[in-house]
């Protein structure tokens, strides 16, 4: 195996900005620049490593419509890479970019690569509230190379029925998981609290985490003045926190280039596997909300490439935008079957997760990768896994990291072959407009900041009997006190009602 075609991660940097007045705060470009320079210093090569960068990839920045973020970052760093790449939206993107750049390094198409991202939502919101114009730079005369699938994550029917944001789709998926478990609402909420309480301990020990308070399972699960429902059954402490100022970056090259640059081999971290796939693109087309064939396929492809199984994974950062994403990935990656939590005694996060570390837009997984690098360096011989999710449990990426390369060269399975296997899975039969008796398959009740129910969103099946042979429809329900109480005080999945069409939308009334 040639070092010329063996990709390695040689540097990682993270930045956290808190308690800074908007006028004095660094914007997303400055945060990204700081993270990139920190990654170069981490590699022990500094300026020489930055100057060697020939490919610069930036994760889509949600809070800043820059026009060409890679160009602006290159100028800020004083470098002139031959290729500038900017991604589409998706929390899977950092891991997908690392995998794609490893492909290019192995093929000799890239020499040294910087992958970076940032968000400054917190500063942007504070400035907006104070009426301050921040003046973040914008360019209009250039465009970088694109990366990723740029399709929207929802279709017109989903949007019309209110399933428009992650905070509306993921809690509905959670109710399907709860119903499948057979547990009561209170039991299931406490289970989520038990899953997430260790995340708070990891965040408390992480200097780059946004929240540093250790929370008990009860504090996470129980509704209170400071822990209201956002989208039932999720309380505020179960939701990703987006209003953060954070950045992270990694630098990759070949083992041969790392040696030429004088980077200590003891600090090299090898990406030994990477895989990407997406589930059926629209969530309402998927026959079973409790499963993800794409995550399963990605994990299996990654294990095969890395020559390991789930029992060999010692550290994991599972994408944690919402609890259902963690639960589903834990099962589909095989980590649950390998008793990862019981065997290692560790949480399914290296950072604290999106709810406590902070969900820096599309770039969260980069923080997971930097933490995976740290664990691998500190524990030679172990394997660490990082996953990423985009849209509504739609796009998935899995990566495995180690202190030693695999016995064969980096060459992953044909991504299109992995995707074809997922695409071959069944689609649910959907009806856009429906009038008649139906039952609830999944649902959520959305609350405002005053804890008042503002919408009830229903995924229904035609007919009154729970089964697999019926068609699916989407609907909205009234938020009168009786309906809301029925949905949040009892198990709403399986409840029977009647659908009618009003203003082009299915309306559902419990009977």
Secondary structure, DSSP 4 states (H G I P E B T S, - for coil): --GGG-EEEEEEEEEE--S--GGGS--HHHHHHHHHHHHHHHTT-HHHHHHT--EEEE---TT---S-HHHHHHHHHT---SEEEEE-S-TTHHHHHHHHHHHHHHTTS-SEEEEEEEEEHHHHHHHHHHT---------S--PEEES----S--HHHHHTT--SHHHHHHHHHHHHHHHHT--HHHHHHHHHHHHHHHHHHHHT-TT-S------HHHHHS-BTTB-EEETTEEGGGS-----EEEEEEEEEEHHHHHHTT--GGG-BEEEEEEEEE--SSGGGBS-TT--HHHHHHHHHHHHHHT--GGGEEEEE---SSHHHHHHHHHHTSTTTTTHHHHH---S-SS--IIIII--GGGHHHHHHHHHHHHHHHSTT-EEEEEEEETTTTEEEEEEEESS--SS-S----HHHHHHHHHTS-B--B-SS--EEEEEEEEEEEE-TTS-EEEEEEEEEESSS--SSSPEEEEEE---HHHHHHHHHS--TT-EEEEEEETTEEEEEE-
